[in-house]
């Protein structure tokens, strides 16, 4: 118990003093997580809209695959991406392995199914009369899509927030593809794992507190958007 209390006190001191190493680790985590969330959103939101508003052969299979990919382990994604970007892989000459770009690639693969599935759910809840009314008033397909997206904005916002929360806390992809290089690819989760292995808990506890604070803020936003979505549905 005394070890925990001493580590907690030292961790709070690191946070208050804005320790440079701590700030660097947090900065790397936020950088790769925000980048991967942005890229996944740019791909997943239009994809989710298309799937939700289209009837095509194999749609049910696509939905099943998306739901299955939601449970895809991060280590599987790490192995898959590693096989492509390692020196003997197809993308080896690009020298992506053990860089922030490699982490972003893996994280994008991880959360695209999440963003797409939640976008489909958000779009599907919108009354079809919005689409019919927009088209009746002479709206183009793009204008109609913008109307639908505007009505589903809270659900889509929740999808983006959930995706960010997923990647900010993952460790498998960051460790396997980033290599946990100090100052370059060391994220909060990989640094915590390293400090634990070394038996030094002060930095790990400080990072844990920071991560929990970010996670709390993300979940507060998520519940806010969920509440807005329920109000819109009612």
Backbone bond lengths (Angstrom), bond angles and torsions (degrees), N, CA, C in turn:
res aa  C-N    CA-C-N  psi(-1)  N-CA   C-N-CA  omega(-1)  CA-C   N-CA-C  phi
1 X - - - 1.456 - - 1.531 111.05 -
2 X 1.348 114.97 -39.87 1.461 119.23 179.28 1.527 111.32 -65.09
3 X 1.347 116.69 -35.07 1.467 120.63 177.41 1.517 110.80 -61.36
4 X 1.320 116.24 -43.41 1.457 120.99 179.92 1.523 110.99 -64.62
5 X 1.331 116.58 -44.73 1.465 120.18 -178.62 1.529 111.25 -65.85
6 X 1.334 116.07 -41.79 1.470 119.47 178.65 1.534 110.54 -64.45
7 X 1.324 116.55 -42.26 1.466 120.53 179.04 1.521 110.58 -64.46
8 X 1.327 116.00 -38.77 1.464 120.65 -179.82 1.524 111.10 -65.22
9 X 1.346 116.58 -42.70 1.463 120.40 178.66 1.521 110.94 -63.28
10 X 1.326 116.18 -45.11 1.473 120.47 179.64 1.530 110.76 -65.63
11 X 1.321 115.72 -36.84 1.464 119.79 179.19 1.519 110.81 -65.23
12 X 1.328 116.75 -41.96 1.469 120.49 177.92 1.523 111.05 -62.88
13 X 1.327 115.83 -36.01 1.468 120.33 177.21 1.529 110.54 -64.01
14 X 1.346 116.24 -40.74 1.469 120.02 177.25 1.527 110.86 -62.06
15 X 1.317 116.00 -42.40 1.455 120.24 -179.11 1.524 111.62 -65.97
16 X 1.304 115.63 -43.42 1.468 119.99 -178.07 1.524 111.28 -67.25
17 X 1.331 115.96 -38.30 1.472 120.46 -178.97 1.524 112.82 -80.69
18 X 1.335 116.78 -3.74 1.476 121.97 -179.03 1.530 110.66 53.98
19 X 1.318 114.78 59.16 1.461 121.84 -179.12 1.536 110.91 -54.77
20 X 1.336 118.86 128.43 1.472 122.09 -176.67 1.526 113.74 -56.96
21 X 1.329 117.33 -42.09 1.466 119.95 179.83 1.524 110.61 -64.41
22 X 1.314 116.30 -41.57 1.460 121.33 178.02 1.521 110.74 -61.51
23 X 1.327 116.31 -46.00 1.466 120.53 -178.92 1.528 111.22 -64.37
24 X 1.342 116.42 -37.47 1.463 120.16 179.20 1.520 111.17 -64.20
25 X 1.322 116.53 -43.66 1.468 121.33 -179.74 1.526 110.39 -63.89
26 X 1.338 115.69 -45.28 1.464 119.95 179.07 1.529 110.13 -63.06
27 X 1.342 116.30 -39.94 1.461 120.45 179.51 1.519 112.55 -62.23
28 X 1.333 116.77 -42.31 1.475 120.65 178.28 1.531 109.82 -63.68
29 X 1.312 117.03 -44.06 1.467 120.99 -179.93 1.523 111.53 -60.08
30 X 1.332 115.70 -47.39 1.467 119.71 -179.09 1.527 111.18 -66.77
31 X 1.335 116.30 -36.39 1.467 120.43 -178.95 1.527 111.39 -63.59
32 X 1.332 117.13 -52.35 1.461 119.79 -177.12 1.533 111.06 -70.36
33 X 1.325 117.18 -35.57 1.470 119.95 -178.45 1.523 111.33 -69.48
34 X 1.336 116.48 -42.76 1.471 119.70 178.53 1.527 110.92 -66.32
35 X 1.333 116.50 -40.64 1.469 120.10 -179.77 1.522 111.10 -64.03
36 X 1.331 116.97 -46.51 1.461 119.98 -179.00 1.528 111.24 -66.70
37 X 1.326 117.07 -36.98 1.465 120.27 178.33 1.522 111.04 -65.78
38 X 1.334 116.80 -41.08 1.462 120.92 178.67 1.523 111.08 -62.62
39 X 1.331 116.93 -47.91 1.467 120.77 -178.83 1.523 110.81 -63.96
40 X 1.333 116.51 -44.28 1.465 120.08 179.37 1.524 111.38 -63.61
41 X 1.326 117.11 -35.50 1.464 120.61 179.02 1.527 111.16 -68.58
42 X 1.327 116.26 -40.72 1.472 120.00 179.59 1.526 111.70 -64.30
43 X 1.327 116.51 -27.75 1.468 120.56 178.20 1.521 111.85 -93.40
44 X 1.332 117.23 -41.35 1.463 121.12 -173.00 1.510 115.11 -75.79
45 X 1.338 117.65 -35.60 1.467 119.88 -178.03 1.534 111.27 -67.81
46 X 1.348 119.05 -51.08 1.477 117.81 175.68 1.530 112.20 -61.50
47 X 1.350 116.26 -38.04 1.470 119.22 178.76 1.510 111.73 -63.61
48 X 1.331 116.52 -42.54 1.458 120.47 178.12 1.515 112.33 -64.47
49 X 1.342 116.37 -39.26 1.468 120.11 177.75 1.519 110.94 -63.63
50 X 1.323 116.20 -44.50 1.468 120.41 -179.50 1.521 111.09 -61.27
51 X 1.332 116.59 -45.64 1.464 120.31 -178.66 1.523 110.89 -65.82
52 X 1.337 116.75 -40.81 1.462 120.56 -177.97 1.520 112.51 -66.77
53 X 1.338 117.20 -33.33 1.463 120.42 -174.23 1.525 113.26 -108.24
54 X 1.302 117.13 17.61 1.466 120.13 179.25 1.521 109.99 -126.81
55 X 1.289 115.25 147.23 1.461 122.13 173.07 1.524 107.67 -115.59
56 X 1.295 116.14 111.53 1.458 120.42 -177.70 1.526 108.78 -140.98
57 X 1.303 114.59 160.66 1.463 120.64 -179.29 1.522 109.66 -66.94
58 X 1.308 116.70 127.94 1.456 121.18 179.45 1.518 114.08 91.81
59 X 1.334 117.33 9.69 1.467 120.33 -178.76 1.524 111.30 -60.44
60 X 1.321 116.33 -42.42 1.466 119.59 -179.08 1.528 110.63 -63.99
61 X 1.332 115.68 -37.03 1.466 119.34 177.50 1.524 110.92 -64.86
62 X 1.332 116.80 -40.88 1.463 121.05 178.32 1.520 110.51 -61.50
63 X 1.330 116.66 -43.59 1.470 120.78 179.18 1.532 110.93 -63.82
64 X 1.323 115.33 -39.46 1.474 119.40 178.11 1.517 111.14 -64.07
65 X 1.331 116.31 -42.03 1.466 120.63 179.04 1.531 110.89 -63.94
66 X 1.339 116.67 -41.62 1.461 120.36 178.92 1.523 110.76 -62.09
67 X 1.330 116.30 -44.17 1.462 119.88 179.63 1.525 111.47 -65.51
68 X 1.327 116.13 -34.01 1.468 120.11 177.54 1.521 111.04 -68.58
69 X 1.324 116.71 -40.13 1.464 121.38 -178.78 1.528 112.66 -67.44
70 X 1.316 116.86 -18.18 1.465 119.55 177.29 1.522 111.54 -62.80
71 X 1.311 116.31 -26.50 1.469 121.03 -178.99 1.523 112.48 -100.22
72 X 1.323 117.29 11.68 1.468 120.78 -178.27 1.527 110.54 -66.45
73 X 1.332 119.14 122.40 1.475 121.44 -178.93 1.524 111.55 -65.34
74 X 1.315 115.36 145.92 1.467 119.60 -179.17 1.526 111.97 -64.91
75 X 1.337 117.22 -31.78 1.472 119.21 -179.63 1.526 111.12 -67.75
76 X 1.324 117.09 -31.54 1.471 120.30 177.00 1.521 109.73 -66.30
77 X 1.333 116.00 -43.35 1.461 119.76 177.76 1.532 109.68 -63.85
78 X 1.326 116.17 -41.14 1.456 120.06 178.19 1.512 112.15 -58.88
79 X 1.315 117.11 -45.62 1.469 121.35 178.68 1.526 111.52 -63.66
80 X 1.334 116.00 -42.01 1.464 120.55 -178.96 1.520 111.33 -62.57
81 X 1.335 115.50 -50.57 1.463 119.34 -178.99 1.521 110.72 -66.49
82 X 1.324 116.90 -38.45 1.473 120.95 179.32 1.524 110.99 -58.52
83 X 1.334 116.66 -40.03 1.467 119.90 -178.52 1.524 112.23 -64.69
84 X 1.336 116.27 -23.18 1.462 119.62 -179.70 1.531 112.37 -90.73
85 X 1.348 116.98 -35.31 1.467 119.18 -171.96 1.528 113.21 -103.36
86 X 1.324 117.59 -2.44 1.473 118.75 176.15 1.531 109.54 -68.02
87 X 1.305 117.27 169.74 1.458 120.98 -176.19 1.526 112.91 -58.77
88 X 1.316 116.53 -31.76 1.471 120.32 179.53 1.520 112.03 -92.13
89 X 1.326 117.60 0.20 1.450 121.64 -178.99 1.521 112.78 -84.23
90 X 1.333 115.34 172.96 1.465 120.83 -178.62 1.528 111.33 -61.49
91 X 1.337 116.14 -38.94 1.465 120.76 -177.43 1.532 112.10 -97.78
92 X 1.312 116.82 16.48 1.456 121.34 -179.46 1.515 114.53 -54.77
93 X 1.348 119.01 -44.40 1.471 120.12 -178.78 1.524 114.52 -58.72
94 X 1.339 117.39 -19.21 1.462 120.17 -179.84 1.528 112.37 -77.03
95 X 1.328 116.39 -11.92 1.462 122.43 178.18 1.534 112.13 52.94
96 X 1.309 115.16 52.72 1.458 121.12 -179.73 1.525 113.15 -89.36
97 X 1.329 116.45 -22.89 1.455 120.08 -174.80 1.529 111.03 -62.36
98 X 1.329 114.80 139.03 1.468 123.27 -179.52 1.529 111.85 63.31
99 X 1.306 115.21 40.46 1.465 121.70 173.87 1.527 108.27 -130.74
100 X 1.323 115.87 166.20 1.462 120.07 176.32 1.531 111.00 -63.95
101 X 1.327 116.41 -31.63 1.463 119.74 178.82 1.526 111.05 -62.02
102 X 1.322 116.74 -38.40 1.461 120.37 178.76 1.524 110.99 -64.40
103 X 1.327 116.43 -41.69 1.462 119.92 177.65 1.524 110.40 -62.52
104 X 1.323 116.43 -43.04 1.460 120.67 -179.73 1.526 110.95 -61.99
105 X 1.324 117.15 -42.36 1.473 120.61 178.52 1.522 110.15 -58.74
106 X 1.321 116.62 -48.60 1.463 120.12 -179.92 1.516 112.37 -63.09
107 X 1.321 117.25 -41.88 1.457 120.33 -179.01 1.528 111.78 -68.61
108 X 1.318 116.81 -35.24 1.470 119.68 176.70 1.526 110.64 -61.59
109 X 1.331 115.91 -44.39 1.467 120.43 177.68 1.522 110.47 -61.12
110 X 1.324 115.97 -36.24 1.465 121.00 -178.72 1.522 112.46 -66.12
111 X 1.334 117.77 -42.14 1.474 119.44 -170.27 1.527 115.14 -104.12
112 X 1.317 118.79 -7.99 1.474 118.50 176.23 1.533 111.29 -57.89
113 X 1.342 119.90 -45.46 1.470 118.85 177.12 1.528 112.88 -60.39
114 X 1.335 117.17 -34.87 1.459 120.98 179.66 1.524 110.83 -67.20
115 X 1.329 116.76 -49.14 1.465 120.63 179.50 1.525 110.48 -61.67
116 X 1.325 116.24 -43.28 1.470 120.50 -178.53 1.518 111.35 -64.46
117 X 1.327 117.42 -46.69 1.466 121.24 -177.91 1.522 111.75 -63.89
118 X 1.330 116.73 -44.24 1.464 119.72 -179.67 1.532 111.62 -70.20
119 X 1.332 116.68 -31.08 1.464 119.93 175.06 1.523 110.61 -67.14
120 X 1.326 116.29 -42.09 1.469 120.46 176.66 1.522 110.18 -58.80
121 X 1.324 116.25 -43.97 1.461 120.66 179.85 1.526 110.95 -63.41
122 X 1.327 116.79 -41.45 1.465 120.89 -179.33 1.530 111.28 -67.55
123 X 1.331 116.62 -43.85 1.466 121.12 -179.44 1.531 110.89 -67.21
124 X 1.317 116.47 -38.97 1.467 120.60 -176.59 1.522 112.51 -65.69
125 X 1.338 117.29 -23.74 1.463 120.33 179.84 1.527 113.19 -78.60
126 X 1.338 116.42 -13.42 1.461 119.82 -178.87 1.524 110.06 -77.24
127 X 1.316 115.39 132.24 1.464 121.43 -178.92 1.527 110.15 -58.60
128 X 1.314 116.96 132.32 1.462 122.33 -177.83 1.526 112.25 -63.70
129 X 1.328 116.59 -15.25 1.464 119.65 179.77 1.520 112.12 -67.32
130 X 1.338 116.96 -25.50 1.466 119.05 176.32 1.522 110.12 -61.36
131 X 1.333 115.87 -44.68 1.462 120.42 -179.81 1.523 111.20 -64.75
132 X 1.326 115.81 -46.15 1.469 119.87 -178.80 1.527 111.64 -64.24
133 X 1.322 116.84 -40.91 1.464 120.39 179.90 1.521 111.10 -64.99
134 X 1.342 116.26 -43.08 1.464 120.24 179.60 1.520 111.22 -61.82
135 X 1.335 116.21 -43.73 1.468 119.60 179.55 1.514 111.21 -67.91
136 X 1.327 117.40 -36.55 1.468 121.54 178.80 1.527 111.32 -63.58
137 X 1.326 116.31 -35.88 1.465 121.09 -179.49 1.524 112.31 -80.89
138 X 1.322 116.62 3.79 1.460 120.58 174.90 1.508 115.39 93.50
139 X 1.297 117.04 16.12 1.461 120.17 179.44 1.522 110.70 -71.56
140 X 1.327 115.40 147.10 1.456 120.26 174.87 1.531 108.84 -77.66
141 X 1.327 116.36 172.15 1.457 120.25 178.73 1.525 110.77 -61.27
142 X 1.338 117.16 -38.36 1.459 120.98 179.23 1.521 110.78 -66.49
143 X 1.331 116.60 -44.28 1.465 120.16 179.13 1.525 111.01 -63.99
144 X 1.327 115.96 -39.21 1.460 120.10 177.33 1.525 110.76 -62.90
145 X 1.333 115.50 -41.82 1.463 119.97 179.48 1.519 110.70 -63.30
146 X 1.326 117.33 -40.22 1.460 121.10 179.22 1.526 111.52 -64.55
147 X 1.332 116.76 -36.81 1.465 121.06 177.42 1.532 110.19 -63.36
148 X 1.328 115.79 -45.43 1.471 120.62 -179.39 1.526 110.49 -64.49
149 X 1.338 115.95 -44.16 1.467 119.88 -179.78 1.526 110.84 -63.46
150 X 1.333 116.83 -38.11 1.461 120.40 178.33 1.525 111.08 -62.47
151 X 1.323 116.59 -41.29 1.463 120.29 179.52 1.530 111.52 -68.49
152 X 1.330 116.20 -29.71 1.474 120.37 -178.04 1.518 112.08 -99.52
153 X 1.332 117.41 16.47 1.466 121.25 -171.48 1.526 113.14 -60.90
154 X 1.328 117.36 -35.16 1.462 118.51 -178.68 1.536 110.97 -71.20
155 X 1.317 116.66 -40.13 1.458 119.96 176.73 1.514 111.68 -65.24
156 X 1.338 116.72 -39.19 1.461 120.95 178.18 1.524 110.29 -68.37
157 X 1.337 115.74 -38.66 1.464 119.48 175.66 1.517 111.61 -60.73
158 X 1.323 116.03 -40.42 1.467 120.49 177.43 1.524 110.78 -63.18
159 X 1.333 116.92 -36.70 1.470 120.90 178.23 1.524 110.87 -63.21
160 X 1.325 116.80 -43.07 1.460 121.03 -179.68 1.528 110.79 -65.68
161 X 1.318 115.66 -42.85 1.469 120.15 -179.31 1.526 110.95 -65.38
162 X 1.341 115.98 -42.00 1.467 119.79 178.23 1.526 111.17 -62.49
163 X 1.326 116.49 -38.34 1.467 120.58 179.03 1.528 110.55 -65.59
164 X 1.320 116.75 -43.15 1.467 119.89 178.35 1.529 110.85 -62.16
165 X 1.316 116.39 -43.19 1.457 120.13 177.84 1.519 112.56 -61.57
166 X 1.325 116.28 -31.83 1.467 121.18 179.32 1.524 111.36 -68.38
167 X 1.332 117.08 -43.09 1.466 119.19 -174.59 1.524 113.01 -84.04
168 X 1.327 118.04 -28.90 1.458 119.36 -177.95 1.527 110.92 -66.53
169 X 1.349 115.90 -24.53 1.465 119.86 -176.53 1.521 113.97 -105.29
170 X 1.345 118.09 1.29 1.463 117.97 -177.81 1.526 110.33 -82.58
171 X 1.339 115.80 153.87 1.459 120.27 -176.62 1.528 112.75 -126.41
172 X 1.334 118.15 -31.49 1.466 121.41 -174.30 1.514 113.27 -61.11
173 X 1.323 116.58 -50.18 1.466 120.58 -178.63 1.518 111.08 -65.19
174 X 1.330 116.28 -44.71 1.467 120.34 -178.51 1.523 111.21 -61.55
175 X 1.319 117.35 -39.09 1.462 121.26 -178.21 1.530 111.18 -72.59
176 X 1.334 116.78 -44.26 1.466 120.53 -174.27 1.525 112.57 -75.43
177 X 1.314 117.25 -36.52 1.463 120.39 -175.20 1.519 113.04 -100.37
178 X 1.340 116.43 -25.06 1.460 119.37 -179.01 1.508 113.42 -93.46
179 X 1.328 116.76 -29.94 1.453 120.00 177.60 1.512 115.30 81.06
180 X 1.341 117.53 -0.86 1.466 121.68 175.67 1.529 112.33 59.39
181 X 1.341 116.85 39.59 1.465 121.53 -179.71 1.523 110.07 -77.23
182 X 1.316 116.41 126.15 1.458 121.40 -176.64 1.530 111.46 -61.00
183 X 1.318 115.78 128.19 1.458 121.24 178.33 1.507 114.78 83.75
184 X 1.346 117.52 -7.03 1.464 119.95 -176.48 1.538 112.25 -126.05
185 X 1.313 116.32 -55.48 1.466 119.06 -175.69 1.529 112.32 -126.64
186 X 1.307 117.32 12.60 1.470 120.37 -179.49 1.536 109.00 -81.04
187 X 1.313 116.29 114.41 1.466 121.57 178.95 1.532 109.57 -100.13
188 X 1.310 115.63 176.62 1.463 119.33 -178.30 1.520 111.97 -61.62
189 X 1.302 117.05 -43.40 1.463 119.89 -176.58 1.523 112.03 -71.28
190 X 1.328 117.35 -40.74 1.465 119.40 179.68 1.525 110.93 -70.25
191 X 1.322 116.85 -35.39 1.463 120.23 177.25 1.527 110.70 -66.38
192 X 1.319 116.49 -39.26 1.463 119.93 177.69 1.525 110.82 -62.69
193 X 1.333 116.75 -41.33 1.466 120.57 178.41 1.529 110.71 -64.10
194 X 1.333 116.44 -40.62 1.465 120.74 -179.62 1.525 110.72 -65.75
195 X 1.330 116.47 -46.27 1.471 120.08 -178.77 1.525 110.82 -63.93
196 X 1.311 116.30 -35.42 1.469 119.59 176.96 1.522 110.78 -64.32
197 X 1.331 116.57 -43.29 1.462 120.56 179.24 1.533 111.33 -62.95
198 X 1.334 116.11 -32.58 1.467 120.84 179.99 1.528 112.16 -80.61
199 X 1.322 116.03 -12.09 1.458 119.66 -177.89 1.512 113.74 79.27
200 X 1.348 116.72 16.65 1.464 122.29 179.20 1.532 108.18 -110.68
201 X 1.312 115.68 114.35 1.459 119.92 -168.49 1.527 114.17 -101.90
202 X 1.332 118.33 -11.06 1.463 120.03 -173.47 1.528 111.11 -62.62
203 X 1.340 116.83 -54.91 1.456 120.56 -179.91 1.529 110.51 -65.01
204 X 1.332 116.53 -38.03 1.463 120.14 179.28 1.522 111.05 -61.91
205 X 1.327 116.93 -42.59 1.468 120.41 178.78 1.518 110.56 -66.50
206 X 1.323 117.55 -41.44 1.469 121.36 178.63 1.527 110.68 -61.00
207 X 1.326 115.57 -44.20 1.467 119.76 178.23 1.524 110.85 -67.16
208 X 1.332 115.81 -36.72 1.460 119.35 177.43 1.517 111.68 -62.53
209 X 1.336 116.62 -42.48 1.463 120.90 177.64 1.531 111.01 -62.99
210 X 1.333 115.44 -41.89 1.468 119.86 178.49 1.525 111.25 -63.82
211 X 1.323 115.25 -45.18 1.459 120.26 179.81 1.526 111.38 -62.97
212 X 1.324 116.65 -41.51 1.463 120.48 178.92 1.525 111.05 -65.39
213 X 1.332 116.51 -36.75 1.467 120.08 177.51 1.516 110.99 -64.43
214 X 1.343 116.11 -44.70 1.465 120.32 177.61 1.520 110.54 -63.45
215 X 1.345 116.44 -44.24 1.461 120.92 179.68 1.527 111.02 -61.62
216 X 1.339 116.33 -39.80 1.467 120.30 178.50 1.528 110.37 -63.24
217 X 1.342 115.51 -44.77 1.461 119.02 178.82 1.518 112.11 -62.81
218 X 1.333 116.25 -41.57 1.464 120.57 178.64 1.521 111.10 -62.91
219 X 1.329 116.70 -42.89 1.461 120.03 179.89 1.526 112.12 -68.23
220 X 1.320 116.76 -33.82 1.465 119.65 175.53 1.531 110.32 -62.46
221 X 1.326 115.63 -43.53 1.465 119.65 176.94 1.527 111.23 -64.13
222 X 1.340 115.38 -41.32 1.463 120.36 -179.66 1.529 110.81 -60.15
223 X 1.338 116.90 -46.03 1.461 120.53 179.89 1.533 111.45 -68.02
224 X 1.340 116.14 -32.12 1.456 119.76 175.23 1.522 110.84 -61.68
225 X 1.336 115.90 -48.10 1.462 119.92 179.50 1.525 111.43 -66.82
226 X 1.328 117.16 -36.53 1.459 120.16 176.33 1.518 110.72 -61.01
227 X 1.340 115.88 -43.25 1.449 120.14 178.66 1.513 111.92 -62.92
228 X 1.327 116.29 -41.59 1.461 120.25 177.66 1.516 111.48 -63.28
229 X 1.340 115.61 -38.97 1.465 120.16 178.80 1.535 111.18 -62.50
230 X 1.335 116.25 -43.42 1.462 119.86 179.84 1.527 111.01 -63.93
231 X 1.361 116.17 -39.29 1.457 119.58 178.64 1.512 110.90 -63.30
232 X 1.362 116.20 -42.16 1.464 119.77 178.47 1.510 111.96 -62.32
233 X 1.340 116.70 -40.54 1.454 120.20 -179.28 1.518 110.82 -64.49
234 X 1.374 116.22 -42.85 1.456 120.16 178.39 1.512 110.90 -63.58
